[in-house]
Amino acid sequence: MNFKEIDPTQTVAQKEEEILNFWDSEEIFKKSIEIRNNSELFSFFDGPPFATGTPHYGHILQSITKDVVPRYWTMKGYKVPRKWGWDCHGLPIENIVEKELGYTHKKEIIELGVDKFNDICRSKVMEYASVWETVIRRMGRWADMKNAYKTMDLDYMESVWWVFKELWEKGLVYESYRSMHICPRCETTLSQSEVTEGYKDIKDLSVVAKFELVDEPGTFVLAWTTTPWTLIGNVALAVGKDIKYDKIEMISGEKYILAHDRLEIINDEYKVIDNIIGQDLVGKSYKPLFDYYIDDEKIQNRENGWKINAAEFVTTEDGTGVVHIAPAFGEDDMNLGKANNLPFIQHVGMDGIIRPEAGDFAGLSVKPSDDVQKTDVEIIKYLAGKNLLFSKAQYEHSYPHCWRCDTPLLNYATSSWFIKVTDLKDDALRLAKEINWSPKHIKDGRFGKWLEGARDWSISRQRFWASVIPLWRCECGQIKVIGSVNELEDLSGQKIKDLHKDKIDPVTFSCAKCGKEMHRIPDVLDTWFDSGSMAYAQIHYPFENEKEFEETFPADFIGEAQDQTRAWFYYLHILATAIKNKIAYKNVVVSGIILAEDGKKMSKKLKNYPDPVLMFDKYGADAVRLYILSSPVLQAENLNFSEKDLASLSSGMFRMLRNTYSFFLMYANLEGFQPSVNPKTENRNSNVLDQWILSELEILNQNVDEYMEKYELMKASRLFGDFIDNLSNWYLRRSRSRFKSDDEADKMAAFETLYAVLVRLAKTMAPFTPFVAEEIFKNLTGEQSVHLQDFPKADQDMINKKLNEDMKIVRDLVEKGLAARAEAKIRTRQPLACATIKIEISSDLAEIMKDELNVKEVRVDKNLSEQIVLDTVLTPELEAEGEYRDLVRQVQDLRKKAGLSPADKIELFVNNNFEKQNIIEKFKADLIKETNLLSIQNSDSKEGIWLGELA
């Protein structure tokens, strides 16, 4: 066979596009699955992205991981379906629509109409789908995007309803009124995991306010807060019953009460006039800072308000040792309010706007995004004007923001539906021990600790474009949970074609208890409920595909970034624990985040990173893939993306591989090499370099296999660079002369070895670098595709660990010997008499060492103080040989400048006055053979030496 040589005019991107077209036309992805139809199934759950923008490096990172693992297990003989999915619901879509409509408040959506709003959301969901398909294809990822699931599809949403009903019937769903984080812009609650995603360092204002005791005019209890806007809703103060408090008197005559351990906050002169235990303060009344609610008859339990209470959460670590209590705006506050029947004052709406009854401040946003201190400043001015402000200060702290719209969140008491995660925690922790994590520290670290601290999951959202909570309620208190479309159709008598809020809210049916109409509660589901349900909903389980579900659950593999330990990974696990009492996945690859080169977040606005598609086209998708795979980002660490490092990989490892491949093609065609069907190994095994590289190949294969089975992708990916360096810079460089040798057996052994290595290497690299692997394999074997092959199994009989270790020693000695040459200022082409080393090596390795160091002999002296010593004394004979080597280099440089190939035979002309005429005469036969000359002719037409015409 004649091998197709590399087209030097074709770019890497053009070659990859050619391979992509081949995969498409020959349906190689489809075939790779179909040829294993009767094989064991390997299941993979793909966390779906939003198609609301173009793919960024985070998506590319995940897509590379999600391609390498399925490709590997396919080649291991498994059937690996790869169903794509689209995330369609939630705030990401809603926020895009609101921005386009110019909306800033939820009420504007209601005025527009939920049906119209949802229609617009639906139109935006797949806006960038075609771009995604192009980019995913370009990076070489194989995924079934034609049969993708969408979380907005009827089948998917019906399975979500089934999941909810399963939880309901297990007694794991309940409604409660409690303090939670809300986004005032989106006017909805957020779950624990969502809150953790958006913390930012901001500067707030803290105040120490003065609360005057009713029975001691002029005496003020000092309380500290970092949320001055909540002071309007204050109904109590809390002290520690065993904490020591002091009453102090200032020069002005005002008296203050605060914890003894917090007297450091008093900067002016004072004297202590009384010592008090916290318990003695309990029950004392004080005057409210604001009088808007003290006479409001709608406020219950007013008789218990504006008094001092004892609470265990009070400390003296900061503040004054006295905590201001506003039950509507904090979990501890709310719990204390419930325990002591305190008034409940919620002077702020879900939109973050202060209500009309708080006269002086009505209409203000408590945490405006453009100036978070604005309303607090107004509160402070009011307090100062009433002589109720003791002090104020700037206070920098980490504060939660909405993960989608970036609005500061509020701690706010409201009603929500919850999943009893705390009831599931013991089982969830037990099952989590079965999961294999890569890297391993995530298991008991980031994921394990989050699971240990898990709280009940708030699943209800007060939004529009999402799966709805399938719960209907009657005014008599009766509740009905619907688990399927058929069930709702039977109850309502209506045909159900869509399960979104605008279509389902009007659907009613009669209450079985009282006969009145039952209406769906208005809330929708947290979109993480959609995501956590994907194991069932992607195949419309349990309504169909029951056998497929049993075969694919739990998934053999999933992968995402480390933030999903508190999100998708977590919710999949919680729902699987609740519904199936099983794990949802067996193996997880957790990545870090790709940042810009300067360590900052990648930003389109700042243009601080190169476009990923341009990187594919400039360096090749294979190079981008391996650059990312071999980086610490696959160990859940962050990667500062560097084009310089990517370029280095492209011009380093990939260039070496292509040069080695190109060398083989050129000489194989030149020599007419035909690979044997059953190559004899005895010839190549007689050569120490062949033995060594084949042993290294088997070790590479073995180690890649071992790491991939453990899902340690970074370790597997990093092995290729060293092997290709060994192949190119040691094996091929040391073997070049063998490929044009007169020793036919040795020449064929070199060809068979390099051929075997390249074919096997292509198979081993195929999951990681699918393009170059395909190019090499197809061309060398004539078979259809490397991706239809089995992953090679390491041949233990071919591994010679001692030879591998000895070769490392030799290379190290050579490196030291070359350094000694450089120190002695003796060029490498100058032969030396001898190198003396400290350890015994085989005669074959000694020959390699002699050639590398250009010495006549290698001796062993075990008493040597150093690893290697060179004899640097130059005899006239050695100097003459050195001049000959310089001459060879001159001729080869002339050949290169003339654009001639090594196979081109030419004549060399030498001027009679050429200063090295004597060297030419002495080494004439060697020079003709080594530089592939026809002859050497004398001529005076030019100075020095020059090449003649081609033969």
Secondary structure by P-SEA (a helix, b strand, c coil): cccccccccccaaaaaaaaaaaaaaaaaaaaaaaaacccbbbbbbbbcccccccccaaaaaaaaaaaaaaaaaaaaccbbbbbbbbbcccaaaaaaaaaaaccccaaaaaaacaaaaaaaaaaacccaaaaaaaaaaaacccccccbbbbcccaaaaaaaaaaaaaaaaaccccccbbbbbbcccccccccaaaaaabbbbbbbbbbbbbbbbcccccbbbbbbbccccccccccbbbbcccbbbbbbbccccbbbbcccccccccccbbbbcccccccccccbbbbbccccccccccccccccccbbbbbccccccccccbbbbbccccaaaaaaaaaaccccccccccccccccccccccccccccccccaaaaaaaaaaaaaaccccbbbbbbbbbbccccccccccbbbbbbcccccccaaaaaaaaacccccccccccccaaaaaaaacccccccccccccccccbbbcccbbbbbbccaaaaaaacccccccccccccccbbbbbcccccccccccccccaaaaaaacccccccccccaaaaaaaccccccccccccccccaaaaaaaaaaaccccccccbbbbbbbbbccccccccccccccccaaaaaaaccaaaaaaaaaaccccccbbbcccaaaaaaaaacaaaaaaaaaaaaaaaaaaabbbbbcccccccccccaaaaaaaaaaaaaaaaaaaaaaacaaaaaaaaaaaaaaaacccccccccccccccaaaaaaaaaaaaaaaaaaaaaaaccccaaaaaaaaaaaccccccccccccccccccccaaaaaaaaaaaaaaaaaaaaaaaacccccccccbbbbcccccaaaaaaaaaaacccbbbbbccccccccccccccaaaaaaaaaaaaaaaaaaaaaaacccccbbbbbbbbccccaaaaaaaaaaaaaaaacccbbbbbcccccccccccc
